[in-house]
Amino acid sequence: MNKKRFFLFFSILIFSTVLVAQTSTKWRGPNGNGIYNETGLLKQWPVSGPEILWHYDDLGEGHSSPVFANDLIYLSAGLDSIGYVVVLNNNGQLQWKAPYGKEFYESYEGARTSPTVVGDLLYIYSAYGVLTCMDANNGEVKWVKDGFNDFDGKNIRWGVTETVLVDGDVVYFTPGGKKNNVVALNRFTGDLIWSSPGMGEVSAYCSPLMVELAARKLLVTMTADHILGIDAASGKMLWSYPQTNRWQVHANTPIFYDGDLFCFSGYGQGGVKLNLSDDGSSVEKAWFKVELDSRIGGMVALDGYLYGSGDKAREWRCVDWKTGEEKYVSKDIGKGVTIYADGMLYCYSDRGELAIVEATPTAFKVASQTKVEMGSAQHWAHPVINDGRLFVRHGNVLIAYKIK
C-alpha cells in the first residue's frame, strides 16, 4: 500500500472510530423507535424459553432499561433512597457503580430513567429533577444541573421520568417550569443554550424525540396537557396539540414514521396521528383512536402498520398507519411493552409473559412464549436487544437471553 492510500485508509479508520464513540445511546433502541436492526434471530424458542446466558441479581430497585456503549452495559438503580449508575461487562460482571443522588422511594421505588451515554460522558436524570453528567469510565461527576432550583421546574406525582436526549453537543430535557419548560444545555459544560416556555406545564414522564427534516431538526415531546413541536436549534415552539388524560401521564416517546407523527398515552386517552408539514412548522390531525392507549409500553410502526397494546383497552392491536383502520385485536397475553427485530415483535406483559409474535397485520400469532420468574416488583422495563441477546430488567435483576 503506498503512503497516500495508507494515509487515506488510516484517516477513514480514525474518523469512523471517533464517530462511533460519539454516537449517543437512545431510549427505545438505536433510532429511538423500538426497532432493533439485528438479523438471524430465532423465530421460535425452546419450550422452556430462550437460553439464559447470565443474570445479575444485585441491581437495586427500578424500572429503567440497560443501554450499551463502550463495550459495556449501563443501568440505573436505587438502593436505600440513593440512585446509582451500575455498569456491567458483557458477561454480566460488575465493573463499577457510582451514586448520582437521591432517588424516588415515595411509590414504585427506584430509578426511572436510563443513562444516556456519548463517548466518555454519560447523563442521568433523577426523579427529583437533577441532571448529572458523569465520566462514563468511572462515574466521576463532571457537572450537575437542578431542573427545579436552576430552571423553575417542579416535580410530578410519581417522580420525573425522562431519559434525556443528546444530539451533537447538546443535551435536551424538560424541567417543566413556567419559564424554563424545555431546555437545551451544552453537554460538555452544562451551560444553557436556550430555554423554551412551551405551554408552561409540568413534565409528563415523556422522553423526547428528535426528528430530522430538510428544513430543521424538530424536538417533539409531551407535557401535562399538550404535545409540543420545538425548533431544536432556537428553542422556538412551532406548534402544540392538546393531549391529556386523568393523571397527565404521557410516558411514551412519540413515533415519527413516513413523514408524520403518532402520539399516544394511557388511562383511556388513546392516540392521535398528526400529519406533519414538510418543514415541521405545523401539524394537522389525521385520525384518532381511543383504543391505542398504551400507558408506558410504547408501540412500533413498521411496513405501513402500527403495533402495540393498550392500557384501559387491554388488547394488543394492529392498525393501518395511514387510516387507523383496525387489522386485529388479541388478548392472548396481558398488556405491556413491545419492541421489534428481524420480523418479530417482542412482547413483555405486565404479568411477566415474554413472547415473540410475527409482525404481520393478519393476526397476533404467538410463535413462542415464556415467563420472567426472576426479579421483583412491576414488569415495566422495556426489553433491549443487543448482539443477538435479549435483555430484560425486572426490578433488581437483569437477565440476558440468547436469541440467536
C-alpha positions in Angstrom: 0.0 0.0 0.0 1.5 3.4 -1.0 1.8 6.3 1.5 -1.2 8.2 0.1 -3.5 5.2 0.2 -2.3 4.2 3.7 -2.9 7.8 5.0 -6.4 7.8 3.5 -7.2 4.4 5.0 -5.8 5.4 8.4 -7.8 8.7 8.3 -11.1 6.9 7.5 -10.4 4.4 10.2 -9.8 7.1 12.9 -12.8 9.1 11.7 -15.1 6.1 11.9 -13.8 5.2 15.3 -14.4 8.7 16.6 -17.9 8.8 15.0 -18.9 5.5 16.7 -17.5 6.6 20.0 -19.6 9.8 19.9 -22.9 8.2 18.9 -25.5 8.8 21.6 -27.4 6.0 23.1 -31.2 6.4 22.8 -34.2 5.4 24.6 -36.0 2.6 22.7 -33.1 1.5 20.6 -30.6 2.9 18.1 -33.2 5.0 16.3 -35.4 5.7 19.3 -38.4 3.9 17.8 -38.3 0.4 19.4 -36.9 -1.2 16.3 -33.6 -3.1 16.6 -31.5 -3.7 13.5 -30.5 -7.3 14.3 -30.8 -10.3 11.9 -30.5 -14.1 12.1 -32.6 -14.2 15.4 -34.5 -17.2 16.5 -38.1 -17.4 15.1 -39.0 -20.0 17.8 -37.7 -20.6 21.3 -37.3 -23.9 23.1 -40.4 -24.9 25.1 -38.6 -23.8 28.3 -37.9 -20.4 26.8 -34.7 -18.9 25.3 -31.5 -19.9 27.0 -30.5 -17.6 29.9 -26.8 -16.7 29.3 -26.5 -15.0 32.7 -28.4 -12.9 35.2 -27.2 -10.1 37.5 -29.2 -10.2 40.7 -28.0 -7.2 42.8 -29.0 -4.2 40.7 -31.3 -2.4 43.2 -34.8 -1.2 42.6 -36.1 0.4 39.4 -37.9 0.2 36.0 -35.2 1.6 33.7 -33.7 -0.3 30.8 -30.0 -1.0 30.0 -28.0 0.9 27.4 -24.9 -0.3 25.5 -21.8 1.7 24.9 -18.0 1.4 25.1 -18.5 -2.4 25.1 -20.2 -2.1 28.5 -23.8 -2.2 29.9 -25.0 0.8 31.7 -28.1 0.8 34.0 -29.6 2.9 36.8 -30.9 1.6 40.1 -32.0 2.7 43.5 -30.7 1.5 46.9 -31.7 2.9 50.2 -33.1 6.0 48.6 -30.0 6.8 46.6 -29.7 6.4 42.8 -26.7 4.7 41.2 -25.3 4.2 37.8 -24.4 0.5 37.6 -22.0 -0.7 34.9 -21.6 -4.4 33.9 -19.4 -6.1 31.3 -20.9 -8.3 28.6 -20.6 -11.3 30.8 -22.7 -9.7 33.5 -19.9 -8.9 35.9 -19.9 -5.6 37.8 -17.3 -3.1 36.6 -18.2 -0.2 38.8 -21.1 1.7 40.2 -21.4 5.4 41.3 -24.1 7.4 43.1 -25.9 10.3 41.4 -28.1 11.4 44.3 -31.5 11.0 45.8 -33.9 8.7 44.0 -37.7 8.2 44.3 -38.9 6.0 47.1 -42.4 7.5 47.8 -44.1 5.0 45.5 -42.9 2.5 42.8 -39.5 2.6 44.3 -36.2 3.1 42.4 -34.7 4.5 39.3 -36.9 5.5 36.4 -34.7 6.8 33.7 -31.9 5.1 31.7 -28.5 6.7 31.3 -27.6 8.4 28.0 -24.0 7.6 27.1 -22.0 9.5 24.5 -18.3 8.5 24.3 -16.7 9.2 27.6 -19.6 11.1 29.1 -23.0 9.9 30.5 -26.1 11.8 31.6 -28.6 10.6 34.2 -31.7 12.5 35.2 -33.1 11.7 38.7 -36.8 11.5 39.7 -36.1 14.7 41.7 -35.2 16.7 38.6 -31.4 16.6 38.9 -29.4 16.1 35.7 -25.9 14.7 36.4 -23.1 14.4 33.8 -20.5 11.8 34.7 -17.4 10.2 33.3 -18.6 7.1 31.5 -15.4 5.3 32.5 -15.6 5.6 36.3 -18.6 7.7 37.4 -16.7 10.9 38.3 -19.2 13.8 38.3 -18.4 16.4 35.7 -21.3 18.8 36.3 -24.8 18.9 37.8 -27.9 21.0 37.0 -31.0 21.0 39.2 -34.1 21.2 37.0 -36.3 22.5 39.8 -33.9 25.0 41.5 -31.9 26.1 38.5 -34.8 26.2 36.0 -38.0 26.7 38.0 -39.3 23.2 37.3 -41.5 21.2 39.7 -41.9 17.5 40.4 -44.8 15.3 39.4 -46.9 12.7 41.2 -44.7 9.6 40.5 -41.3 11.4 40.1 -39.7 12.8 37.0 -39.2 10.1 34.3 -37.3 11.2 31.3 -34.3 9.6 29.6 -32.6 12.8 28.3 -31.8 13.2 24.6 -28.3 14.1 23.3 -27.8 15.4 19.8 -24.4 16.6 18.8 -23.0 18.8 21.5 -26.5 19.5 23.1 -28.5 17.7 25.8 -32.2 18.3 25.9 -34.6 17.8 28.8 -37.9 19.0 30.4 -37.7 20.7 33.8 -41.4 21.6 33.4 -41.1 25.2 34.6 -43.4 28.1 33.7 -40.4 29.9 32.1 -37.9 27.1 31.6 -40.3 24.4 30.4 -37.9 22.6 28.0 -34.2 23.5 27.9 -31.1 22.8 25.8 -27.6 22.7 27.5 -24.1 22.4 26.3 -23.4 18.7 27.1 -19.8 19.3 28.0 -20.3 22.2 30.4 -24.0 22.2 31.4 -24.3 25.9 30.2 -27.7 27.0 29.0 -28.1 27.2 25.2 -31.8 28.0 25.1 -34.9 27.8 27.2 -38.4 27.4 25.9 -41.5 28.3 28.0 -43.5 25.6 26.0 -47.0 25.7 27.4 -45.8 26.3 30.9 -47.0 22.9 32.0 -45.3 20.3 34.2 -43.4 17.4 32.6 -45.3 14.2 31.8 -42.9 11.3 32.1 -42.0 11.6 28.4 -38.6 11.0 26.8 -38.4 13.4 23.8 -37.9 12.6 20.1 -35.6 14.3 17.6 -37.0 14.5 14.1 -34.5 15.4 11.3 -36.2 17.2 8.5 -34.7 19.0 5.5 -35.6 22.4 6.9 -34.7 21.8 10.6 -34.3 19.5 13.5 -37.6 19.2 15.4 -37.8 18.3 19.1 -41.1 16.6 19.9 -42.2 15.9 23.4 -45.3 15.8 25.6 -46.0 17.9 28.7 -49.1 17.6 31.0 -51.8 18.6 28.5 -50.1 19.1 25.2 -47.8 17.7 22.5 -45.1 20.2 21.7 -43.0 20.8 18.5 -39.9 22.9 19.2 -37.2 24.1 16.8 -34.1 22.2 18.2 -31.7 25.0 17.1 -33.5 28.0 18.6 -35.9 26.6 21.2 -38.9 28.3 19.5 -42.1 26.4 20.0 -43.6 26.0 16.5 -46.8 24.2 17.4 -48.7 22.5 20.2 -51.6 20.0 20.1 -53.9 19.1 23.0 -53.4 15.6 24.6 -54.3 14.9 28.2 -55.6 12.2 30.5 -56.8 11.8 34.1 -53.3 11.7 35.6 -51.4 13.8 32.9 -49.1 10.8 32.2 -47.6 10.6 28.7 -44.8 8.2 29.2 -44.5 7.0 25.5 -42.0 8.7 23.2 -43.8 10.0 20.1 -43.3 8.0 16.9 -42.1 9.5 13.6 -42.8 7.4 10.6 -43.3 8.1 6.9 -43.1 11.8 7.4 -45.8 12.0 10.2 -46.2 11.6 13.9 -48.2 9.4 16.3 -48.5 10.5 19.9 -50.3 8.3 22.5 -51.0 7.9 26.2 -52.9 5.7 28.6 -55.8 5.8 31.0 -58.2 5.6 28.1 -56.9 8.7 26.3 -55.8 7.0 23.2 -53.5 8.0 20.3 -53.6 10.6 17.6 -51.8 10.6 14.2 -50.6 14.0 13.2 -49.8 15.0 9.7 -46.5 17.0 10.0 -45.8 19.7 7.4 -42.6 19.2 5.4 -40.7 21.9 7.3 -42.1 20.8 10.7 -43.7 24.1 11.4 -47.3 22.8 11.8 -49.4 19.7 12.4 -52.9 18.6 11.5 -55.0 15.8 12.9 -55.2 12.8 10.5 -57.1 10.3 12.8 -57.6 9.4 16.5 -58.2 6.0 18.1 -59.1 5.8 21.7 -58.1 2.1 22.0 -54.4 2.9 21.2 -53.9 4.0 24.8 -50.6 2.4 25.8 -49.7 3.8 29.2 -45.9 3.1 29.2 -45.4 0.2 26.8 -44.5 2.0 23.5 -45.5 0.9 20.0 -43.7 0.2 16.7 -44.5 1.5 13.2 -43.5 -1.0 10.5 -44.3 -1.5 6.9 -47.3 0.7 7.0 -48.8 -0.7 10.2 -48.7 0.3 13.9 -48.4 -2.5 16.6 -48.8 -2.3 20.4 -51.1 -2.9 23.3 -53.5 -0.7 25.2 -54.0 0.2 28.9 -57.7 0.6 29.6 -58.1 -1.1 26.2 -56.0 -4.1 27.3 -55.9 -5.8 24.0 -53.0 -6.0 21.5 -53.7 -4.3 18.2 -52.5 -3.7 14.7 -53.8 -0.7 12.8 -53.2 0.8 9.4 -50.8 3.7 9.7 -52.5 5.8 7.0 -56.1 5.4 8.1 -56.2 4.0 11.7 -58.2 1.0 10.4 -58.0 -1.9 12.8 -56.5 -5.1 11.5 -56.6 -7.3 14.5 -57.3 -7.4 18.3 -55.9 -10.0 20.7 -56.0 -10.9 24.4 -53.6 -13.8 24.1 -51.2 -12.2 26.6 -51.5 -9.3 29.1 -50.9 -5.7 28.1 -47.4 -4.5 28.1 -44.3 -3.4 26.2 -43.4 -4.1 22.5 -40.2 -3.8 20.5 -39.3 -5.3 17.1 -36.4 -7.1 15.4 -36.0 -9.4 12.4 -39.6 -9.9 11.6 -40.8 -10.4 15.1 -42.5 -8.4 17.8 -41.0 -8.9 21.3 -43.9 -8.5 23.8 -43.3 -8.3 27.5 -46.6 -8.1 29.5 -47.2 -6.6 32.9 -47.9 -10.2 34.1 -44.3 -11.2 33.2 -45.2 -13.0 30.0 -42.4 -12.8 27.4 -43.4 -13.7 23.8 -42.3 -13.4 20.2 -45.1 -12.6 17.8 -45.0 -12.5 14.0 -45.0 -8.9 12.8 -47.9 -9.3 10.4 -51.2 -7.4 10.1 -53.2 -10.6 9.5 -53.2 -11.9 13.1 -51.5 -11.8 16.5 -49.5 -15.0 16.0 -47.6 -16.0 19.1 -44.6 -18.1 17.9 -43.1 -18.7 21.4 -43.7 -17.7 25.0 -42.1 -17.9 28.4 -42.4 -16.3 31.8 -40.0 -14.0 33.5 -39.7 -15.6 37.0 -36.6 -13.8 38.4 -36.7 -10.3 39.8 -39.0 -8.2 41.8 -41.9 -5.6 41.6 -43.5 -4.5 38.3 -42.8 -5.9 34.9 -42.4 -2.4 33.3 -38.9 -2.1 32.0 -38.6 -2.1 28.2 -36.5 -5.0 26.9 -33.4 -4.3 24.8 -31.8 -6.3 22.0 -28.0 -6.2 21.6 -25.6 -8.6 19.8 -28.0 -11.5 19.5 -29.1 -11.2 23.1 -32.4 -10.1 24.6 -32.0 -8.2 27.9 -35.0 -8.0 30.3 -34.7 -6.0 33.5 -37.2 -7.0 36.2 -36.7 -4.9 39.3 -33.4 -5.9 40.9 -32.4 -8.4 38.2 -31.1 -8.1 34.7 -31.5 -11.2 32.6 -29.6 -11.9 29.3 -31.3 -14.3 27.0 -29.7 -16.0 23.9 -31.9 -15.3 20.9 -29.5 -16.0 18.1 
